[in-house]
Amino acid sequence: MDIQVGQLEVIVYIPIECSKHLWALSVRPVMKCPYYLCLKNEDKSIYDTYMDLWSKREPDVKTNRPYDHFMRQVADLRLDGGYRSDKAEKEPMRIYKGKRWLLDGHHRAAIICALFGPTTAVPVKEVDEVLPDDLDLCANPCKD
């Protein structure tokens, strides 16, 4: 099935003000995610700030997903003219069943939305996966 990329939502790390937890996750529209905002505003600091949030959970993420890697993804999608149908058949972005929340493809969705617009249709596949158990774990700040 195809969905306009601007209709997708992503699970992102958000700033936290809680002494009990180290990170917080929440669902946001793709056009409010850090990757999209980084590209639209041409502001690397948005990417860096997001990696700082993510690294509270996965310390190696800054090493494994440097800004240069992200920009290579941007260049590849720009060169491909978007999400190529031959790749999409083999690797559609996956969404949680009954939701428009991406399980994977967060980077691709944000890049496509920023480069080609929110009405660009992308193929997705619904999957019956369990939502992250730490989604909205913290009421920010958490009530003890």
C-alpha positions as CSV (number, residue, x, y, z in Angstrom):
1,M,0.0,0.0,0.0
2,D,1.1,3.6,-0.6
3,I,0.9,6.4,1.9
4,Q,1.8,10.1,1.5
5,V,5.0,10.5,3.4
6,G,3.7,13.5,5.3
7,Q,1.0,11.3,6.8
8,L,3.5,9.1,8.5
9,E,4.5,9.4,12.1
10,V,7.8,8.4,13.8
11,I,8.9,7.4,17.2
12,V,11.6,9.8,18.4
13,Y,13.7,10.5,21.5
14,I,12.5,13.7,23.2
15,P,14.1,15.9,25.9
16,I,13.5,14.6,29.4
17,E,13.2,16.2,32.8
18,C,13.0,13.1,35.0
19,S,15.3,11.7,37.6
20,K,14.0,8.2,37.1
21,H,14.7,7.7,33.4
22,L,17.5,8.4,31.1
23,W,15.5,8.8,27.9
24,A,11.9,9.3,26.6
25,L,10.2,8.3,23.4
26,S,7.2,9.9,21.8
27,V,5.3,9.8,18.5
28,R,5.6,12.8,16.2
29,P,4.6,13.6,12.6
30,V,7.5,13.0,10.2
31,M,7.5,16.8,9.5
32,K,8.3,17.4,13.2
33,C,11.1,14.9,13.5
34,P,14.7,16.0,13.8
35,Y,15.9,14.5,10.5
36,Y,13.3,16.4,8.5
37,L,13.9,19.7,10.5
38,C,17.7,19.3,10.0
39,L,17.3,19.2,6.2
40,K,14.5,21.8,5.9
41,N,16.4,24.3,8.1
42,E,19.9,23.2,6.8
43,D,20.9,23.0,10.5
44,K,23.3,20.3,11.5
45,S,22.9,21.2,15.2
46,I,19.4,19.7,15.1
47,Y,20.9,16.4,14.1
48,D,23.6,16.7,16.7
49,T,21.1,17.5,19.5
50,Y,19.0,14.5,18.5
51,M,22.0,12.2,18.5
52,D,22.8,13.5,22.0
53,L,19.3,12.5,23.1
54,W,19.6,9.1,21.5
55,S,23.0,8.4,22.9
56,K,21.6,8.4,26.4
57,R,20.1,5.0,25.5
58,E,22.7,3.8,22.9
59,P,26.1,5.3,23.6
60,D,27.6,4.2,20.3
61,V,24.9,5.8,18.1
62,K,27.0,8.9,17.4
63,T,29.8,6.7,16.1
64,N,27.5,4.4,14.2
65,R,25.3,7.1,12.7
66,P,27.5,10.2,12.1
67,Y,26.1,13.2,10.3
68,D,28.2,12.3,7.2
69,H,26.3,9.0,7.0
70,F,23.0,10.8,7.1
71,M,24.1,13.2,4.4
72,R,25.1,10.3,2.2
73,Q,21.6,8.9,2.6
74,V,20.3,12.3,1.5
75,A,22.6,12.4,-1.5
76,D,21.6,8.8,-2.5
77,L,17.8,9.6,-2.3
78,R,18.3,12.8,-4.2
79,L,20.2,10.9,-6.9
80,D,17.5,8.2,-7.0
81,G,14.8,10.9,-7.4
82,G,13.1,9.6,-4.3
83,Y,12.2,6.1,-3.1
84,R,12.9,3.9,-6.1
85,S,10.1,1.4,-6.9
86,D,12.6,-1.4,-7.6
87,K,14.0,-1.0,-4.1
88,A,10.6,-0.5,-2.5
89,E,9.4,-3.9,-3.6
90,K,12.2,-5.6,-1.8
91,E,12.4,-3.2,1.2
92,P,9.2,-1.2,1.8
93,M,9.1,0.9,4.9
94,R,7.2,-0.9,7.6
95,I,4.5,0.6,9.8
96,Y,2.9,-0.8,12.9
97,K,-0.4,-2.6,12.2
98,G,-3.4,-0.2,12.6
99,K,-1.1,2.9,12.9
100,R,0.8,5.2,10.6
101,W,3.8,4.9,12.8
102,L,7.0,3.8,11.2
103,L,8.8,0.7,12.6
104,D,11.7,1.4,10.2
105,G,12.4,3.9,7.5
106,H,12.4,7.0,9.7
107,H,15.5,8.5,7.9
108,R,14.1,7.7,4.4
109,A,10.7,9.1,5.2
110,A,12.1,12.3,6.6
111,I,14.5,12.8,3.7
112,I,11.8,12.1,1.1
113,C,9.4,14.5,2.8
114,A,12.0,17.2,3.0
115,L,13.3,16.8,-0.6
116,F,10.2,15.9,-2.5
117,G,7.3,17.1,-0.3
118,P,4.8,15.6,2.1
119,T,2.4,14.5,-0.7
120,T,5.0,12.1,-2.1
121,A,3.6,8.6,-2.0
122,V,5.8,5.9,-0.5
123,P,5.1,2.1,-0.3
124,V,4.6,0.8,3.2
125,K,3.9,-2.6,4.6
126,E,1.8,-3.2,7.8
127,V,3.5,-5.5,10.3
128,D,2.1,-7.0,13.5
129,E,4.9,-5.9,15.8
130,V,4.7,-5.0,19.5
131,L,5.1,-1.3,20.2
132,P,8.2,-0.3,22.1
133,D,7.6,-0.9,25.8
134,D,9.3,2.4,26.7
135,L,7.0,4.6,24.5
136,D,5.6,7.4,26.6
137,L,7.2,5.7,29.6
138,C,7.8,9.0,31.3
139,A,5.2,11.7,31.9
140,N,8.1,14.2,31.6
141,P,8.8,14.7,34.5
142,C,7.7,11.3,35.7
143,K,5.5,11.1,38.7
144,D,7.2,9.0,41.4
